[in-house]
Amino acid sequence: MSLKQILKRPALRLYLALSRRWPRSSRPPPNPQEIHKVLLLQFGGIGDSLRMIPLIGILGETFPAAELATLTNQSSGIFDLAPEGFPACRHLTFDFGQGLLTKWRRLRELRGERFDLIVLPIVGDGFVEIAILARLIGAHYLAGFDLDNGGLCFTHRVPFRRNEPLLTQYSRLLAAIGATGFAENIPLRRHHKADVAVAARLDALGLVATPMVVVQPWVGGHEDFKAWPPASFRDLVERLIAELGVAVVVVGSVAERALANKHFEGLTSPRFYDLTGKLSFIETAALLARSRCLVCNDSCLVMIADALRVPSVAIFGATAPEHTLAPATLCRTIRTDEQLRCQPCYRHQTLFMYQCSDDFRCLKSLTVERVLEAVRSVLAAPRADMRGSARS
């Protein structure tokens, strides 16, 4: 836990204490004719932003005359995979890493937009801070989760359930403001230019006719809680090549290039390719669409694989698969055989401590054999049999 988090914690606890004691009242949904500008606000990882895509569609149908906008900390390029024909939507950004004066100026710009409705499908780390940010941006209606009874800022709030998929809960949140619709998955489209670029790269590597498994060993943050050890991933890659006869392509961001160099150094099989940092986000999606299977930790690539109907094998440690996966997932989830009462420890709590008293056994005790067998099963199954969630 950082010093900044330690210093903020007393203020967050005070806010939650006040929110729990504040009287709750229910309000009717807004009249669609009153809604001219809608802001969909989400911060976190790429996966959090991807889950906004079905919400944009539902909000566009409910408020057809309204101007839609998103506010995230991610590049707007993420939304290039949204299906054609989706409602027009501006994509705005807010950088919490900037100085106080710069953030204040940005806040004033957002206040000047005069939104009528702000929707916050936000839970977990940063929930309180972002709820307060939404209040400062200002709107007549604010809809969000009453996570840990912390929904003081919202005019429309729904309980957060820790045993229900996030996409299902997003539908309940939108129902509170009169929107109807349900997302079993995140709708994405194939990107033609990215497809062409990836096809050319695979042709140059001689991979066009070779069964391919994509592996992403990285998570981009809180690795201790979410990442299977890289050494285990390396062992898995070697066995996938030797025992299943597939080509393996490792992917990741530019920031993860050094990690890939370190952990896969010396792996010289002609069926191993390390493309970490060499593909854009959209090109990575295009690569997944051409693969037989994805193997990764709990990450946004599972959502992309699901959207493209590509089966995946995902390793879960501190997080809960029943929470993060879509209802129509093709993912085979892998968790340790050990009976750990603490697993999963992260269920999108407002004040998660990021501490483990069990040396992260939920991840370290998971064997390569378990993951290999799951991949073997996926590759042996006809694609038609992969419909729906398959848990291991």
C-alpha positions as CSV (number, residue, x, y, z in Angstrom):
1,M,0.0,0.0,0.0
2,S,1.4,3.4,-1.0
3,L,1.9,6.3,1.4
4,K,-0.8,8.2,-0.5
5,Q,-3.3,5.4,0.1
6,I,-2.4,5.3,3.8
7,L,-3.0,9.1,4.2
8,K,-6.3,8.9,2.3
9,R,-7.7,6.0,4.2
10,P,-9.0,8.0,7.2
11,A,-10.9,10.4,5.0
12,L,-12.4,7.5,3.0
13,R,-13.5,5.8,6.2
14,L,-15.1,9.0,7.4
15,Y,-17.0,9.3,4.1
16,L,-18.3,5.7,4.3
17,A,-19.3,6.2,7.9
18,L,-21.4,9.3,6.9
19,S,-22.8,7.6,3.9
20,R,-24.0,4.6,5.9
21,R,-25.9,6.9,8.3
22,W,-27.4,9.1,5.6
23,P,-31.1,8.5,4.9
24,R,-31.9,6.6,1.7
25,S,-34.8,7.5,-0.6
26,S,-35.8,6.2,-3.9
27,R,-36.5,8.4,-6.9
28,P,-38.3,7.6,-10.1
29,P,-36.3,7.3,-13.3
30,P,-35.7,10.6,-15.2
31,N,-38.0,11.5,-18.1
32,P,-36.0,10.7,-21.3
33,Q,-37.1,14.1,-22.7
34,E,-35.2,15.8,-19.9
35,I,-31.9,14.1,-20.8
36,H,-29.9,15.9,-23.4
37,K,-26.3,15.1,-22.3
38,V,-25.2,11.8,-20.7
39,L,-21.7,11.0,-19.2
40,L,-20.7,7.4,-18.7
41,L,-17.8,7.5,-16.3
42,Q,-15.4,4.7,-15.6
43,F,-11.8,4.5,-14.4
44,G,-9.4,1.5,-14.0
45,G,-8.0,-0.9,-16.5
46,I,-8.7,-1.6,-20.1
47,G,-11.3,-4.2,-19.1
48,D,-13.3,-1.7,-17.1
49,S,-13.5,0.5,-20.1
50,L,-14.4,-2.3,-22.5
51,R,-17.4,-3.1,-20.3
52,M,-18.7,0.4,-21.1
53,I,-19.3,-0.6,-24.7
54,P,-22.7,-2.5,-24.2
55,L,-23.8,0.3,-21.8
56,I,-23.3,2.9,-24.6
57,G,-25.7,0.9,-26.8
58,I,-28.3,0.6,-24.1
59,L,-28.1,4.3,-23.1
60,G,-28.3,5.3,-26.8
61,E,-31.5,3.3,-27.1
62,T,-33.0,4.7,-23.9
63,F,-32.1,8.4,-24.6
64,P,-32.0,8.6,-28.4
65,A,-32.0,12.4,-28.5
66,A,-29.2,12.7,-25.9
67,E,-25.5,13.4,-26.7
68,L,-23.4,10.6,-25.2
69,A,-19.9,10.9,-23.8
70,T,-17.5,8.7,-21.8
71,L,-14.9,9.8,-19.3
72,T,-12.0,7.4,-18.7
73,N,-8.3,7.2,-18.0
74,Q,-7.7,5.1,-21.1
75,S,-7.0,5.9,-24.8
76,S,-10.1,6.4,-26.9
77,G,-8.6,3.8,-29.3
78,I,-10.2,1.1,-27.0
79,F,-13.6,2.1,-28.4
80,D,-12.5,1.5,-32.1
81,L,-13.6,-2.1,-31.6
82,A,-17.2,-1.0,-30.8
83,P,-19.6,-2.5,-33.4
84,E,-20.6,-0.5,-36.4
85,G,-23.9,1.3,-36.0
86,F,-23.4,2.0,-32.3
87,P,-24.6,5.4,-31.0
88,A,-22.3,8.3,-31.6
89,C,-20.2,8.9,-28.5
90,R,-17.4,11.4,-27.6
91,H,-14.6,9.9,-25.5
92,L,-13.1,12.2,-22.9
93,T,-10.2,11.6,-20.5
94,F,-9.2,12.7,-17.0
95,D,-5.7,12.0,-15.7
96,F,-5.5,11.6,-11.9
97,G,-1.7,11.6,-12.2
98,Q,-1.5,15.3,-13.2
99,G,-1.0,18.2,-10.8
100,L,-3.7,19.6,-8.7
101,L,-4.0,22.8,-10.7
102,T,-4.3,20.9,-14.0
103,K,-6.9,18.6,-12.6
104,W,-8.9,21.6,-11.3
105,R,-8.9,23.1,-14.8
106,R,-10.0,19.9,-16.3
107,L,-12.8,19.6,-13.7
108,R,-14.0,23.1,-14.6
109,E,-14.1,22.2,-18.3
110,L,-16.2,19.1,-17.5
111,R,-18.6,21.2,-15.3
112,G,-19.0,23.5,-18.2
113,E,-20.4,20.6,-20.3
114,R,-23.6,20.7,-18.1
115,F,-24.4,17.0,-18.2
116,D,-28.0,16.0,-17.3
117,L,-27.1,12.4,-16.3
118,I,-23.9,10.8,-15.1
119,V,-23.7,7.0,-14.9
120,L,-20.9,5.4,-12.8
121,P,-20.6,1.6,-13.2
122,I,-17.7,1.8,-10.8
123,V,-16.7,-0.6,-7.9
124,G,-13.6,-1.4,-6.0
125,D,-10.5,0.7,-5.6
126,G,-11.1,4.4,-6.1
127,F,-14.9,4.1,-5.9
128,V,-15.3,6.9,-3.4
129,E,-12.9,9.3,-5.1
130,I,-14.6,8.9,-8.5
131,A,-18.1,9.2,-6.9
132,I,-16.9,12.6,-5.5
133,L,-15.5,13.6,-8.8
134,A,-18.8,12.9,-10.5
135,R,-20.5,15.0,-7.9
136,L,-18.1,17.9,-8.6
137,I,-18.7,17.6,-12.3
138,G,-22.3,17.9,-11.6
139,A,-25.6,16.6,-13.1
140,H,-29.2,16.6,-12.0
141,Y,-29.1,12.7,-12.0
142,L,-26.2,10.5,-10.8
143,A,-26.5,6.8,-10.9
144,G,-24.1,4.4,-9.2
145,F,-23.7,1.4,-6.9
146,D,-24.2,1.6,-3.2
147,L,-21.0,-0.3,-2.7
148,D,-20.2,-0.8,1.0
149,N,-23.1,1.6,1.6
150,G,-21.0,4.3,0.1
151,G,-23.5,5.6,-2.5
152,L,-24.1,9.0,-0.7
153,C,-23.3,11.0,-3.8
154,F,-25.9,9.3,-6.1
155,T,-29.5,10.2,-6.8
156,H,-30.1,6.7,-8.1
157,R,-28.3,3.8,-6.5
158,V,-28.5,0.0,-6.5
159,P,-27.0,-2.5,-4.1
160,F,-23.7,-4.2,-5.3
161,R,-23.8,-8.0,-5.2
162,R,-20.5,-9.9,-4.8
163,N,-21.8,-13.1,-6.4
164,E,-23.2,-11.7,-9.7
165,P,-21.4,-10.9,-13.0
166,L,-20.5,-7.3,-13.4
167,L,-22.3,-7.0,-16.7
168,T,-25.5,-8.3,-15.1
169,Q,-25.2,-5.8,-12.4
170,Y,-24.6,-3.0,-14.9
171,S,-28.0,-3.8,-16.4
172,R,-29.6,-3.5,-12.9
173,L,-27.9,-0.1,-12.5
174,L,-29.3,1.2,-15.8
175,A,-32.7,-0.1,-15.0
176,A,-32.7,2.3,-12.0
177,I,-32.7,5.2,-14.5
178,G,-35.3,3.6,-16.8
179,A,-32.9,1.9,-19.3
180,T,-33.8,-1.6,-20.5
181,G,-31.3,-4.0,-21.9
182,F,-29.0,-6.9,-20.9
183,A,-25.5,-7.7,-22.0
184,E,-24.4,-11.3,-22.0
185,N,-21.1,-10.3,-23.5
186,I,-19.2,-7.3,-24.7
187,P,-20.0,-6.7,-28.4
188,L,-16.8,-6.1,-30.5
189,R,-16.1,-6.1,-34.2
190,R,-13.3,-7.3,-36.3
191,H,-11.1,-4.3,-37.3
192,H,-10.2,-4.7,-41.1
193,K,-6.9,-2.8,-41.1
194,A,-5.7,-4.6,-38.0
195,D,-6.7,-8.0,-39.5
196,V,-4.8,-7.2,-42.7
197,A,-1.7,-6.2,-40.7
198,V,-1.8,-9.3,-38.5
199,A,-2.3,-11.6,-41.4
200,A,0.8,-10.2,-43.1
201,R,2.8,-10.6,-39.9
202,L,1.7,-14.2,-39.4
203,D,2.4,-15.0,-43.1
204,A,6.0,-13.6,-42.6
205,L,6.4,-15.8,-39.5
206,G,5.1,-18.9,-41.3
207,L,2.1,-19.2,-38.9
208,V,-0.8,-19.1,-41.3
209,A,-1.5,-22.8,-41.3
210,T,-0.1,-23.6,-37.8
211,P,-2.5,-24.0,-34.8
212,M,-1.7,-21.1,-32.6
213,V,-2.2,-20.4,-28.9
214,V,-1.8,-16.8,-27.6
215,V,-0.3,-16.4,-24.1
216,Q,-0.4,-13.2,-22.0
217,P,1.5,-13.7,-18.7
218,W,1.1,-10.1,-17.6
219,V,-1.6,-8.1,-15.7
220,G,-0.4,-4.5,-15.7
221,G,-0.8,-4.0,-11.9
222,H,-1.1,-5.7,-8.6
223,E,0.9,-8.7,-10.0
224,D,1.1,-10.5,-6.6
225,F,-2.6,-10.8,-6.4
226,K,-3.5,-11.5,-10.1
227,A,-0.4,-13.0,-11.9
228,W,0.6,-16.7,-12.0
229,P,4.5,-16.7,-11.7
230,P,6.2,-16.0,-15.0
231,A,8.4,-19.0,-14.5
232,S,5.3,-21.2,-14.6
233,F,4.2,-19.5,-17.8
234,R,7.5,-20.3,-19.4
235,D,7.2,-24.0,-18.4
236,L,3.7,-24.0,-19.8
237,V,4.9,-22.5,-23.1
238,E,7.6,-25.1,-23.5
239,R,5.2,-28.0,-22.8
240,L,2.5,-26.5,-25.1
241,I,5.0,-26.6,-27.9
242,A,6.6,-30.0,-27.1
243,E,3.4,-31.9,-26.1
244,L,0.6,-30.3,-28.1
245,G,2.5,-29.3,-31.2
246,V,1.1,-25.8,-31.4
247,A,2.8,-22.5,-32.1
248,V,2.8,-20.1,-29.1
249,V,2.7,-16.3,-29.4
250,V,3.3,-14.2,-26.3
251,V,1.7,-10.8,-26.2
252,G,1.7,-7.8,-24.0
253,S,2.2,-4.0,-23.9
254,V,5.4,-2.0,-24.6
255,A,5.8,-1.5,-20.8
256,E,6.0,-5.3,-20.5
257,R,8.7,-5.8,-23.1
258,A,11.5,-6.0,-20.5
259,L,9.6,-8.6,-18.5
260,A,9.2,-10.7,-21.6
261,N,12.9,-10.4,-22.5
262,K,13.8,-11.5,-18.9
263,H,11.5,-14.5,-18.5
264,F,11.5,-15.9,-22.0
265,E,15.2,-15.4,-22.7
266,G,16.8,-18.4,-24.4
267,L,13.5,-20.0,-25.5
268,T,14.5,-20.6,-29.2
269,S,11.9,-23.0,-30.5
270,P,10.9,-22.3,-34.1
271,R,7.2,-22.4,-32.9
272,F,7.7,-19.7,-30.2
273,Y,7.2,-16.1,-31.0
274,D,7.4,-13.2,-28.6
275,L,5.4,-10.2,-29.9
276,T,5.3,-8.4,-26.5
277,G,5.2,-4.7,-27.2
278,K,5.1,-5.2,-31.0
279,L,1.3,-5.2,-31.5
280,S,-1.2,-2.4,-30.9
281,F,-4.2,-3.1,-28.8
282,I,-6.4,-3.6,-31.8
283,E,-3.8,-5.8,-33.5
284,T,-3.7,-8.0,-30.4
285,A,-7.5,-8.4,-30.8
286,A,-7.0,-9.4,-34.4
287,L,-4.3,-11.9,-33.5
288,L,-6.7,-13.4,-30.9
289,A,-9.4,-13.8,-33.5
290,R,-7.0,-16.1,-35.5
291,S,-5.9,-18.2,-32.6
292,R,-7.2,-21.5,-31.2
293,C,-7.0,-20.5,-27.6
294,L,-5.9,-17.7,-25.2
295,V,-4.0,-18.5,-22.0
296,C,-3.7,-15.6,-19.5
297,N,-4.3,-14.4,-16.0
298,D,-7.5,-12.5,-15.1
299,S,-7.2,-9.8,-17.6
300,C,-9.1,-7.8,-20.3
301,L,-8.0,-10.2,-23.0
302,V,-10.5,-12.7,-21.7
303,M,-13.3,-10.2,-22.5
304,I,-11.9,-9.7,-26.0
305,A,-11.6,-13.5,-26.6
306,D,-15.2,-13.9,-25.4
307,A,-16.4,-11.2,-27.8
308,L,-14.6,-12.8,-30.7
309,R,-15.9,-16.3,-29.6
310,V,-12.4,-17.6,-29.0
311,P,-12.0,-20.0,-26.1
312,S,-9.7,-19.1,-23.3
313,V,-8.0,-20.5,-20.2
314,A,-7.6,-18.0,-17.4
315,I,-5.9,-18.3,-14.1
316,F,-7.5,-16.7,-11.1
317,G,-5.9,-16.0,-7.7
318,A,-7.3,-13.2,-5.5
319,T,-10.2,-12.3,-7.8
320,A,-13.5,-14.0,-8.4
321,P,-14.3,-15.4,-11.9
322,E,-18.0,-15.4,-11.2
323,H,-17.7,-11.7,-10.8
324,T,-15.5,-10.6,-13.6
325,L,-16.5,-13.0,-16.4
326,A,-19.4,-12.3,-18.7
327,P,-22.5,-14.5,-18.5
328,A,-21.8,-16.0,-21.9
329,T,-18.1,-16.5,-21.4
330,L,-16.2,-19.3,-23.2
331,C,-13.5,-19.1,-20.5
332,R,-12.3,-22.2,-18.6
333,T,-11.2,-20.8,-15.2
334,I,-8.3,-22.4,-13.3
335,R,-7.8,-22.1,-9.6
336,T,-5.6,-23.8,-7.1
337,D,-6.7,-27.2,-5.7
338,E,-5.7,-26.1,-2.2
339,Q,-8.6,-25.3,0.1
340,L,-7.9,-21.7,0.9
341,R,-10.7,-20.0,2.9
342,C,-9.3,-16.6,1.9
343,Q,-9.8,-17.1,-1.8
344,P,-11.0,-15.0,-3.4
345,C,-10.0,-12.1,-1.2
346,Y,-10.7,-9.3,-3.6
347,R,-14.4,-8.8,-4.4
348,H,-14.2,-5.1,-5.4
349,Q,-14.2,-3.8,-1.8
350,T,-13.9,-0.1,-1.3
351,L,-11.0,-0.3,1.1
352,F,-9.0,-3.4,0.0
353,M,-5.8,-3.7,2.0
354,Y,-3.6,-5.4,-0.7
355,Q,-2.0,-7.6,1.9
356,C,-1.7,-11.4,1.9
357,S,-0.8,-13.4,5.0
358,D,-0.6,-16.7,3.0
359,D,2.3,-15.9,0.6
360,F,0.0,-15.8,-2.4
361,R,-0.5,-19.6,-2.3
362,C,-3.6,-19.2,-4.4
363,L,-1.3,-18.5,-7.4
364,K,2.0,-20.1,-6.5
365,S,0.5,-23.5,-5.7
366,L,-1.2,-23.9,-9.1
367,T,0.6,-26.5,-11.2
368,V,1.6,-26.2,-14.9
369,E,-0.1,-29.6,-15.4
370,R,-3.5,-28.2,-14.4
371,V,-3.3,-25.4,-17.0
372,L,-1.9,-27.6,-19.7
373,E,-4.7,-30.1,-19.3
374,A,-7.3,-27.3,-19.6
375,V,-5.6,-26.1,-22.8
376,R,-5.5,-29.6,-24.1
377,S,-9.2,-30.0,-23.5
378,V,-10.0,-26.7,-25.2
379,L,-8.0,-27.7,-28.3
380,A,-9.7,-31.1,-28.5
381,A,-13.2,-29.7,-28.3
382,P,-15.2,-28.7,-31.4
383,R,-15.8,-25.0,-31.5
384,A,-19.5,-25.6,-31.4
385,D,-19.1,-27.2,-28.0
386,M,-17.5,-24.2,-26.5
387,R,-20.7,-22.2,-26.2
388,G,-21.2,-21.0,-22.6
389,S,-19.0,-21.0,-19.6
390,A,-16.8,-24.0,-18.8
391,R,-15.2,-24.0,-15.4
392,S,-12.3,-26.1,-14.4
